[in-house]
Amino acid sequence: MKKILTSLALLGLVVAGTAAIAAEEQNPAAPTHFPINEPKEMSWSFAGPFGTYDKAQLQRGLKVYKEVCSACHSMNLVAFRTLEGLGYSDAQIKTLAAGYTIHDGPNDAGDMFDRPGKPSDHFPAPFPNEQAAAAANGGAAPPDMSLLAKARGVERGFPRFIFDIFTQYAQGGPDYIHSLLTGYDQTPPAGMVIPEGTHYNPYFLSGVSLKMPKPLSDGQVTYDDGSPQTVDQYARDVAAFLMFAAEPHLEERKKTGFRVMVFLLLFGALVYMTKRRVWADVAH
């Protein structure tokens, strides 16, 4: 009888523990996965096998980066001359590059010096080094944005990743960036603990909140082409620009891929017809 009672007690503890775990998983105040909300799928001009960049959107995104993001985030791997893909002329790129001060050297005397930027230069970082960037941002250096649109993204479970193979979905990074930038105004569930000095964002990939405060607000950046000056539009434009920064040769890659697929289909058809012709008179 004692063994039976002991077994029943253990079973009760297991059931109670399982119920507690299930209750915790269902409690929105204790999320078990991040991001809490899945990024919203947006419509991008560069999506799909025949997608292309919207140069007007890229130019607006560059303006958002220059006037907002560049205060904290670097783009160390992006050269000014890459911006010719945005539709700028050589003269415009030279003028844009000259607006930046580049710390260069040493010169013949062994000294470092400052000079105007050239098209071959890369976007200068807002801080002299990573330690300075971390010290100015609460102990965490803001990530470099050169490859951010390719480095960030949420894993898509089964069966969506199967469909993504055929639709060539590769917009996870821009979708994530847009959702993150527009996800600041939401209220955390009751009971959720938000660390002091951080900001709740259900789209953040690594936790319930992040140290970066809401970077965008309506009317913050002036557009010259009449586009809406809203947080949603700013987020769309800068996400598209960061996709270009990460993959400036996307259009050429897709064109080459399409030509290769056409060639392989024609070559396969010719091989099959040749095989039929060669073996037509051979008994099987």
C-alpha positions in Angstrom: 0.0 0.0 0.0 2.9 2.3 0.8 4.4 1.8 -2.6 1.0 2.5 -4.2 0.6 5.8 -2.3 4.2 6.8 -3.1 3.6 6.2 -6.8 0.4 8.2 -6.8 2.2 11.1 -5.0 4.9 11.1 -7.7 2.3 10.9 -10.4 0.5 13.9 -8.8 3.8 15.9 -8.8 4.4 15.1 -12.4 0.9 16.1 -13.4 1.2 19.3 -11.4 4.5 20.2 -12.9 3.3 19.6 -16.4 0.2 21.7 -15.8 2.4 24.5 -14.4 4.7 24.4 -17.4 1.7 24.5 -19.7 0.2 27.4 -17.9 3.5 29.3 -18.1 3.7 28.6 -21.9 0.2 29.9 -22.3 0.9 33.0 -20.2 1.7 35.9 -22.6 3.7 37.5 -19.8 6.3 34.7 -20.1 7.1 34.2 -23.8 9.0 31.1 -24.6 10.1 32.1 -28.1 11.3 35.2 -29.9 10.2 37.3 -31.6 6.9 37.3 -29.8 5.1 38.3 -33.0 6.2 37.1 -36.4 7.3 39.8 -38.8 4.7 41.0 -41.2 5.2 39.9 -44.8 5.4 43.1 -46.9 5.2 43.6 -50.7 8.7 44.4 -52.0 9.5 45.3 -55.6 12.6 43.1 -55.5 10.7 40.0 -54.4 10.4 36.9 -56.6 12.6 35.7 -59.5 12.0 38.8 -61.6 12.0 41.4 -58.9 13.9 44.7 -59.3 14.8 47.6 -57.0 12.7 50.7 -56.9 15.4 53.3 -57.3 13.1 56.1 -55.9 12.5 54.0 -52.8 16.2 53.3 -52.4 17.0 57.0 -52.6 14.4 57.8 -49.9 15.9 54.9 -47.8 19.4 56.4 -48.1 18.0 59.7 -46.9 16.5 58.0 -43.8 19.7 56.3 -43.1 21.8 59.5 -43.4 19.4 61.6 -41.3 18.5 59.0 -38.7 20.3 55.7 -38.6 23.8 56.9 -39.3 23.9 58.7 -35.9 24.5 55.3 -34.3 24.9 52.6 -37.0 27.8 52.2 -39.3 27.9 50.8 -42.9 31.6 50.0 -43.0 31.4 47.6 -46.0 29.4 50.0 -48.4 31.4 52.2 -50.7 30.0 55.5 -52.0 30.4 54.3 -55.6 28.0 51.5 -54.9 25.3 54.2 -54.9 25.4 54.3 -58.6 22.9 51.5 -58.4 20.4 54.0 -56.9 20.4 56.0 -60.1 22.9 58.6 -59.1 25.4 60.0 -61.6 29.1 60.1 -61.1 29.0 63.8 -60.3 26.3 63.3 -57.7 28.2 60.5 -56.0 31.3 62.6 -55.9 29.3 65.4 -54.3 27.7 63.1 -51.8 31.1 61.5 -50.8 32.7 64.9 -50.5 30.1 65.8 -47.8 31.8 63.3 -45.5 35.0 63.7 -43.6 37.4 60.7 -43.9 40.1 60.2 -41.3 43.1 59.0 -43.4 46.8 58.5 -43.2 49.5 58.4 -42.4 50.9 61.0 -44.7 54.6 61.4 -45.7 55.2 62.9 -42.3 53.7 60.0 -40.5 50.6 61.9 -39.3 46.9 61.1 -39.7 44.8 63.7 -41.3 41.2 64.4 -42.4 40.1 64.9 -46.0 36.8 65.0 -48.0 35.4 61.7 -49.0 35.9 60.1 -52.4 33.7 57.6 -54.3 36.0 54.8 -53.4 35.7 55.5 -49.7 33.3 53.6 -47.5 30.6 55.2 -45.3 32.5 56.4 -42.2 31.4 55.0 -38.8 29.8 57.4 -36.3 32.2 56.3 -33.5 36.0 55.8 -33.7 35.8 52.2 -32.5 33.5 49.6 -31.1 34.3 50.3 -27.5 33.3 54.0 -28.0 30.1 52.9 -29.7 29.3 50.6 -26.8 30.0 53.2 -24.2 27.7 55.7 -25.9 24.9 53.2 -26.2 24.5 51.7 -22.8 27.2 49.1 -23.1 26.1 47.5 -26.4 27.5 48.7 -29.8 24.8 49.2 -32.5 25.2 46.6 -35.2 26.8 47.5 -38.5 24.1 47.9 -41.2 26.1 46.8 -44.2 24.7 43.3 -44.3 21.9 43.7 -41.8 19.1 42.8 -44.3 20.8 39.5 -45.1 21.9 38.7 -41.5 18.6 39.3 -39.8 15.5 37.2 -40.3 13.1 34.8 -38.6 13.2 31.1 -39.3 10.0 30.0 -41.1 8.7 26.6 -40.0 7.2 23.8 -42.0 5.6 23.9 -44.4 6.3 27.5 -45.3 10.0 27.0 -45.9 9.0 24.4 -48.6 6.9 27.0 -50.4 9.7 29.5 -50.0 11.9 27.4 -52.3 9.4 27.8 -55.1 8.5 31.4 -54.5 12.2 32.3 -53.8 11.3 34.1 -50.6 14.4 36.0 -49.5 12.8 39.1 -47.9 13.0 37.9 -44.3 15.5 40.6 -43.4 13.6 43.6 -44.8 10.3 42.2 -43.3 12.0 41.9 -39.9 13.5 45.4 -40.1 10.2 47.0 -41.1 8.3 45.2 -38.4 10.9 46.1 -35.7 10.9 49.8 -36.7 7.1 50.0 -36.6 6.6 47.8 -33.5 7.5 50.2 -30.8 4.0 51.7 -30.0 2.6 48.4 -28.6 1.8 47.8 -25.0 3.4 44.8 -23.3 1.0 42.2 -21.8 0.0 42.6 -18.2 2.6 41.0 -15.9 5.5 41.1 -18.4 8.7 42.4 -16.9 10.5 44.9 -19.1 14.1 45.6 -18.0 14.8 49.1 -17.0 16.3 51.3 -19.7 14.9 49.1 -22.5 11.9 49.4 -24.9 9.3 46.8 -25.5 9.1 45.5 -29.0 7.3 42.2 -29.8 9.2 41.9 -33.1 12.7 41.9 -31.5 14.6 38.8 -32.3 16.5 38.4 -29.1 14.1 39.3 -26.2 11.1 41.2 -25.1 12.8 44.5 -25.4 15.9 46.3 -26.7 17.9 49.3 -25.7 17.4 51.2 -29.0 14.5 53.7 -28.4 12.0 54.3 -31.1 14.1 55.9 -33.9 11.4 57.1 -36.3 8.4 59.4 -35.9 6.0 60.9 -38.5 7.4 63.9 -40.3 10.9 63.3 -39.1 12.5 63.1 -42.6 11.3 65.4 -45.4 10.7 63.7 -48.8 11.0 65.7 -52.0 8.9 63.4 -54.2 5.7 63.7 -52.2 5.8 60.2 -50.6 4.1 59.8 -47.2 6.3 61.1 -44.4 5.1 58.4 -41.9 6.9 55.8 -39.8 5.6 53.0 -41.9 6.9 54.6 -45.1 10.3 55.4 -43.5 10.6 51.8 -42.3 9.7 50.5 -45.8 12.2 52.7 -47.5 15.2 52.2 -45.2 14.6 48.4 -45.2 14.6 48.4 -49.0 17.8 50.5 -49.0 19.5 48.1 -46.5 18.6 45.2 -48.8 20.3 47.0 -51.6 23.3 47.7 -49.4 23.6 44.0 -48.5 23.0 42.8 -52.1 23.6 45.5 -54.7 23.9 43.0 -57.5 20.5 41.3 -56.9 19.1 42.3 -60.3 22.1 41.0 -62.2 22.0 37.8 -60.2 18.4 37.2 -61.0 18.9 38.0 -64.7 21.9 35.6 -64.8 19.9 32.9 -63.0 17.0 33.2 -65.5 19.4 32.9 -68.5 21.1 29.9 -66.9 17.7 28.1 -66.3 16.6 28.8 -69.9 20.0 27.5 -71.2 19.7 24.3 -69.1 16.1 23.6 -70.3 17.2 24.1 -74.0 20.3 22.0 -73.4 18.4 19.3 -71.7 15.9 19.2 -74.6 18.7 19.0 -77.2 20.4 16.2 -75.2 17.2 14.2 -75.1 16.5 14.7 -78.8 20.1 13.7 -79.7 19.8 10.6 -77.5 16.6 9.6 -79.3 18.2 10.1 -82.7 21.4 8.2 -81.9 19.6 5.2 -80.5 16.6 5.3 -82.9 17.8 2.3 -85.0 19.2 0.2 -82.1 17.0 -2.6 -80.9 16.1 -2.5 -77.2 
